[in-house]
Amino acid sequence: MTWSWKLARIAGIDIYVHVTFAMVIVWIGVIYWSQNQNFGAVLTEVGFILALFACIVLHEYGHALTARRYGIRTLGITLFPIGGLARLERMPDVQTQELWVALAGPAVNLIVAELLFIGLQASGNPRPLHRMNVASGAFAERILMANLFLAGFNLLPAFPMDGGRVLRALLATRMEYTRATQRAVKIGQGMAVLFAFIGLQGNPMLIFIALFVIGAGQEASMLQMKSSLAGIPVRRAMLTHFSILTPASTIGDAVDLLLTGSQQDFPVVYDGRIEGILTRSNLLKALSGTGRTAPVSDSMERKCPTAETGEMLDAVLARARDGECHTVPITESGALVGLLTMDNVGKFLMIQAAWNARKRKIA
């Protein structure tokens, strides 16, 4: 992920730290040093923040490992100043699975809080829970209360937070999934307005969270597009008039094709086999580096997904988003018969929307 450093790989999942997270740690250290001039106090507070984010990592692993039980990979976990994000390759298609994946994160925080509470009870001099807080007290007490806060806050029904995903899963048992998402997004954005109002009273973190929740509309739009494409075979939206290159073709040949048509990426074919894709970005990079005479085989992407004409459009697009190539060669009985591009999918959606509008008018 851009502007992120890989911190570790645990249980087959990469953990990244966003640069802004590191900046916040330094900022907290500077603030406490300027207030106390005490190196021990600085280490304590920075240690508390690091322990808190270790609990956030455990929270995200709750999501990731539960998703793994349902055959869903996690592409990575990234730590941001406002929390963590487990990037799943897809959301569960079954509502009960999404429910358990969403609840797994807060459940981990509750388990951590319970273990800390048991440890404090065993220490022989425990304080009542209602007298503990996040800002002061023993280190273990502060972490315990922070985990309770994380569990409770994440369960607020503000999509795309965990509680919002639980709400969507429950709504989806009563209505169509896309409509359930839209309903959950609207409820979440209503709460975001409340967060922003409270944040303006002196809590900037709530303003950041409000912006995060408001941005959930993008997921709703993506889901709506996925719903529109479900059940449609690739052959209906693929580009059938296209140009190809061979491994011996030069960058100059590709430049000429780029200038004389609207095609952006070019399949490289040898003896009927697809060897790779020369993307526009790789073409321009090669042109500025090695020049027009270099063979395209030196610059093409070799690990590009392909699809058959009968495959479903939404599934093929999901594969394309995860790869380096956003143009997918389409084959039939092993022969290249078309290309699937985002531009062509966009045109297909516009035509489909216009046709559906006409059918509604006639009805």
Secondary structure as UniProt FT lines:
FT   TURN            2..3
FT   STRAND          4..10
FT   TURN            11..12
FT   STRAND          13..18
FT   HELIX           19..36
FT   HELIX           39..69
FT   TURN            70..71
FT   STRAND          74..80
FT   TURN            81..82
FT   STRAND          83..88
FT   HELIX           95..122
FT   TURN            123..124
FT   HELIX           129..131
FT   HELIX           139..154
FT   TURN            159..160
FT   HELIX           162..171
FT   TURN            172..174
FT   HELIX           177..199
FT   TURN            200..202
FT   HELIX           204..214
FT   TURN            215..216
FT   HELIX           217..229
FT   TURN            230..231
FT   HELIX           234..236
FT   TURN            247..248
FT   HELIX           251..260
FT   STRAND          266..270
FT   TURN            271..272
FT   STRAND          273..278
FT   HELIX           280..289
FT   TURN            292..293
FT   HELIX           296..298
FT   STRAND          307..308
FT   TURN            309..310
FT   HELIX           313..322
FT   STRAND          328..332
FT   TURN            333..334
FT   STRAND          335..340
FT   HELIX           342..362
//
